[in-house]
Amino acid sequence: IIDKERYKVAVFSANSLTKRYGKVFAISGISMQLEAGKIYGLVGNNGSGKTTLFRIIMGLSYPTSGYFELLGGHTKSEIRKNRMRVGALIEDPILYTNQSAYQNLNSIRKLYGNRHKDDVISLLKIFELEERSHTAVRHFSMGMKQRLALACALFGRPELLLLDEPLNGLDPSGIREIERILSKICRDQGTTIFISSHYLKQLYGFATDYIILDKGSIVEQLSDRELDRKCSHAIKLDVDHPELAIQLIKSLYPQVEIKRLVDNGIAVYGYNDDAKQMVTILENERIAVKHYAQTGLTLEEYFIQVTGGK
Ligand code: ADP
């Protein structure tokens, strides 16, 4: 378990960090602090600067101006040394597709000069690749490859994990599965996770904090609770079979709260999608919706509002 006192201020902090490519500011005066043991979602449209920020943290790119601290390191040589304690998955993962999952992880073990082969086995177990650990990676599904890439990034129990859009291209159940594993690692090992997505909804329910980027600048940083408060989305529906509707909604969206209103009304709280989608689901099950109304913002509407639309 990571001693939170170890970093006096933050696991990572940036001060007016800027990266310019000619006339383009890929990131523009970014300041932030990440606390140990949290899951930070970095959310922004394509081109908002997410990858650039991760590349700078890993030393794959250098800031034009500004500075940052990493795991308590200030100087260039301290930061270089501390990168050994950071796991990263940036852009396309490098996997040797002719080798098995075991061989891929074992090469990383050797690279780290780690003598414990058990660490390879335990990561294969955590990411549920144990049964297929000797199959060549080229035969893996997209989800399995992504789980292996994450296992590689987690070798050596990093204290900070940088994940650049690791959920792209996965189906909803694959996404939930990876989020479940990562949440557990965060809880058990105290790992701080910094994960990007261009889709706020993808990280909803997983991240503990959100940093919203737009055109290279942070437009909002907020906790999961604050996000819920800002969206506080509710739908009121008037249906012909309220009890059936409640059952159906509960089974599809276990996280929502439903209140029975007078007559045939129901109110659904904590459902952050478009109301029309809910109506379609009910009507497909032959529950007629006579009237519906929505209050507050959906996650998507909120995101568009803070990023000024696009
Ligand atoms: P994101 O990861 O959010 O999609 P990026 O960090 O990749 O955003 O890009 C931010 C901006 O910087 C974009 O406008 C992109 O075109 C520009 N950019 C990124 N890398 C380079 C580069 N090597 N040369 C020139 N422009 C770049």
Boltz pocket constraint, residues with backbone or C-beta under 6 A from the ligand:
constraints:
  - pocket:
      binder: B
      contacts: [[A, 21], [A, 24], [A, 25], [A, 26], [A, 27], [A, 44], [A, 45], [A, 46], [A, 47], [A, 48], [A, 49], [A, 50], [A, 51], [A, 52], [A, 53]]
      max_distance: 6.0
